[in-house]
Amino acid sequence: GTMGNVSPETITKIINPSATIASVVGVAVVEAGDDEESDYEFLKRYEIVREGKGTCNEASILSAVLTVPTVQDAEIIVNESATEMVGNIPPKSIAVYVDGGVNHAQEIGEAIFDKKPIAVGTYGDQPVSVSYGGLTDYTVYFSYASKVAVYAKIDITTNTEFVTSGNSKIRENIEAYIGALGMGKTLVTTALYSEIYKVTGVESALIELSTDGVTYGADNVSLAPNERCVLNTLTVNGAIV
């Protein structure tokens, strides 16, 4: 879960000693841990699946991908042009971005292949070989979503009704809100105030966000269609929660 995520530079302990290794230091996040899917996130995914029961269209492709185990969200960008590129997407191709499903690449590739129109190519950095009848295997491409780490700094004043677990409850609320946003959605800073004030005993609050853990501000966090936010460090009144 997200509570187990730590800053890379804090990973400095050698667990299994080796005569050839003198020290170790974390440099970058490879894959951040996620909490279990919430009921609200599941409902959103279910609604998309229910609406995409057709074939050869965007809704049907997304619907098929969202039925793959551990997939929480998916987005698709279509380039209908016969000659022009759309970003990095070649003409007459689709780019499917998937949040989750890390150990289910084969199923994701097959889901895309089963629903995509004939003669439409696929674009991405994850190749999957799909059996195509008795013919040579067909390669489907897709990409996993990029996770944008969000750091939050909150200053609050509380009254006597604020309990010891109040800070943890604030983090829980904010994580749930960010997790439900999905891919490509803007994280609106002011929207997080309602999640803070849900906690009994909070009288006033000021929140700032950062995407690098250094520069904080009240600006919203805008995402590309293939990105989603994850809460990294939350600091309340100077203490990391």
C-alpha positions, 0 to 999 in steps of 0.5 A: 500500500501507499503507507509503505512508500518511502523516499528512495534516498532513505533506502540505505540498508544492505539486507543480504551482505555481499563481499563485493558491495560496500554500500547501497543508496536508493536513487529512484522509484521503480514502482510505487505501492498502491492501496487496494481499490476503493468501492468508489473506484470499483464502481467507476470501473464497473460503469465503464465496463457496462457501457462498452459491450460493443466491438471495434470502438473506444468504449469496447476496448476500454471495457475489455482492458478494465476486465483484466485482473488488477487493472484500475483505469485505462485511457485511449488516444486515437489517431484517425489521420491517414498521414499525420502523427498525433504526438508520438502516435503513428497514423491510423493507430491507437495508444492504450494507457493502463493503470495497474495490471502490471503482471497481466500484460498478456491479458491486456494485449489480448483484450486490445487485439480482440476489440480493436478494428482491423487495420488499426495499429497499436502504439506503446512501449509494452509489446505483447505477442498475440496468437492470430489463428494459424498465421504469424503472431501479431504484436500488440503495443500498449503502455502502463500509466506514469505515476506522478508523485504528489507531496502535500504540506498542510498547516491546521489549527484544531480544537479539543475534538481533534483526536490523536488519529486525526492526522492519519484520517486526513491522509486517508481522506486525501489518498482516497480522493486522489485515488478516485481521480483516475488517469488524466484528471487535474488534481484541484488543490482547493478540492482537498480542503473538503477532505481535510474538514471532514475530520472532526476538530479541524478549525482552519487549514492551509494546503500546498502541493508539490510534484518534486517535494521541494517547491510547494504552492497552491497551483493545481496538478495537471496530468497528461492522459497517460498519468495519474497522481499518487500521494507521496509525503504528507506533512501536517504541521511540520510532521510527516504523516 
